[in-house]
Amino acid sequence: MTHSANQHAIPYSMVPIPAGEVALRDDRIKRSWTEQVDAFMLAAYPVTNALFASVMPSPLRPKESSPDAPVTDVSWLEAIAFCNALSEREGLAPCYAIGEDGETVVWDRRAGGYRLPTEAEWQYACKAGTSGYRYGELDDIAWYSGNSEGGVRKVGGKKPNDWGLYDMLGNVWEWCWDIYDADVYGSYRVFRGGSWAEEARGCGATCRRRSHPTFRIDDLGFRLART
């Protein structure tokens, strides 16, 4: 479906994802586990520069790139703020309560607004019913260090997965909701998917990375979900 809150809004598509089950693993500590995933919606593309600027019109990103390219240099906390702002613009209940310190975030799981996907949701949607490390041949589905020519590319330039999701691998890493390992890394959050700067081995459905929620870099963005 395409949403447009007003004539100046940037259109974007949300894809219904069916309920199911996903097997997750943490190779660092040799742990595997399974999670049930309820039906939800996930954006067909990462949030673009144009969409981000239409909601958060601040002096943006240090690097100039196409309006149709994924927004980058955006922290986890900025992604959370964007989700709330877009929800409010569209008359939806915001998912996140942000504490006075600006860093404590509580997710109201009953809210119907925009949010970040969980790590389980992200991986389940990325695989789209497939069983391998990737949902297709890497050069066909992803921008990575071997074909990106050294920079972020417009969304939708490669083949989608079987559920109609583009750029799930490559182009930009994508923030997820989850804390990576609170005992070892504190508040560090998970991001997934690989990027334009990543070697082939880093662009896979089960590859996990993490950083501080204030971290920004030129190959890290995010994608919208809704319950």
N, C-alpha and C positions, 0 to 999 in steps of 0.2 A: 504494500500500500504506500501511497505517496502522501506526505503530510505537508500542509502549507498553512501556517497560522494566519498569514495575511499576504497581501500582494507583494510584499518585500521579502518574504521568508524564502529560505533556500530549500528546495524540495529534497527529500531523502526517503529512502525505502526501508521498511522494516519487514523482515521475513519471519513467518511463523515457524518455530522449531518444535517438533513433536517431543513428547516425553520419552525417556529412555534411560539407559545405564551407561556409564563410562568408567573405564579402568585407568587410574592415574598411578604415577610412580615418581619417586624422588630418587634418582640414581646416586645422589650425594650420600644418602644414608641407607641405600638399598631397601627402601620401603615401597610397598605397593598397596593400593586400596581401591575400592569400588564405590562410586556414588550414584545415587538415583538423581536424575535430572527431570524436573517438572517441565511441562510445556511452557515456552516463553517466546519472546520475539527478539531478534537480533538484526542490527542494521546490515544491509547488503554490502556497505562500504565503510571503511574507517571515516571518522569525522574529518571533513575537508577544511582547508583554510577559509573558504567562503562561508561555510556553515558556522564555524567557530567565530569568525568575525561578525557575523550577523547577530550573534547572541551575546558575545563578549567583546564589544567594540573598543578594545584598548589598544595602545601601541603594541603591535604584535611582534612576533617572532623575529629573531635577529637576522634570519636569512630570507631573502625574497624567493618565493616559489609560486607555482601556478595556483589560482584559486581552487582548482579541481584536484590538487594534490592533497594527501593527508596532512593535517596540521601536525607539526612536530615541535620540539622544544617545549613541551607541555608537561607539567608535573602531574602526579596522581591527584594532588589536592586541587589543582586547576581543573582537571577532568571532572572531579566531584562537583566543584562549583558550577561548571558548565552544565552538567546533568540537571542540577537544581534549577538553574536559570532557564534552561529550555523547557523544563516541566512547567515552571511558573508562566512562561510565555504562552504555553499551549493549554493552560487551565487544568493541569494535572497536579496531583499531590506530589510534592518533592519527596524523594526517597531518603535524603540524607539530612540529619541534624548535625551541624558543625559547631563545635564548642567554641567558647570565648578565646581559647588559645589558638584557634585557627587550624589546629591539627588533629583534634579529637573528633572522629566522625562515627556516628551511629546510623545504621541502615534500618529504616522502617520497612520491613518486608511486606507489609500490607499495602504500602503506597503503590500507586499505579503509574508513577512518573518514570522518567528516563534514569538509567543507572549504568554502571559498569557490569559486564558479565562476571559471574564467578569463574574461577579457574576451571571447574568441572564443566560449566556451561560452554565456556570458550572451546575447550578441547573437544567436547562432544559435537558441537556445531562445526568445528573445523573438519573433523573426520567425516561427518555427513554419511555415516553408515559404512565407510570403508574401514579396512583393518590394517593398512600399512602405515609407514612413517609419514607419508604424504598422500594426498588425494589425487595425485596425477604426476606427470613428469615435471620436474622442477622448472625447466625453462618455459614450459607451457603455462604454468600457474603462478609464477612468482618472479618479482624483481629482487635480485640478490647481487652479491659482488661480482658474479660472473657475467651479468648482462645489464646491470643498471646504469653503467657508464658514470658511476660515482655520485649519484644523487637520487633523491626521492622522485617518484614518477606519479603521474595522474592516476587516480583510482580507476579500477575497471579495465585496465589495459591488458590483463591476462585472463585466462579462462577461469570461471567460477567453479566451486565444488558442486556436488550433485544437488545441494539444497539452495543454489543460487547466491552463494556468498563469495564475494570477490576479495582478493588480497588478504585472505586469512593467513597465508604464508608469504613472507617477503614484504617488500615496500617499507612498512614500519612495524616495529614491535608494538604490541597493544597492551596497555594497562588492564589488569583484572582487579576485582575487589579484594582478593584474599591477601592476608599476611603470609609471608613465605615461611618463616620459622621464628616465632616470637622468642623462644629461648636462646637462640643463637644470634639472630639478626634484628631483634627488637621490632620496630614498626615497619621494616622493609616490606614492600608489596610486590606481588608477582607481575611480570609481564611475559607475553607469549608471542610466538609466531615468526621470529626472524625479521630481517630488514634488508633494505637495499645495500647496506654495508656488510652484511653477514656472509660468511662462507656457506657453502651448500649444507654442511652438516648442522648448521644452526637453524635451518629453515625446515622444521618438522613439527608435527602435531603435538609431540610429547616433550619438546625442548622447553625448559623452564629457566627464566632469569629473574633477577630481583634487584630492587634498589630502594633507597629512601623515598618517601612520598613527596619530597621537595625536589627530587632529581629531575633534570631536564637534559635532553640530548637531541641531536638532529636526525635520529632515526627511530624515535619513540613517540607514538601517538595513542589513540584509543578508538573504541567502537561502542556504539550505544546498544543497550539492551532494555527490555521492559518485561515486567512480570505479566 
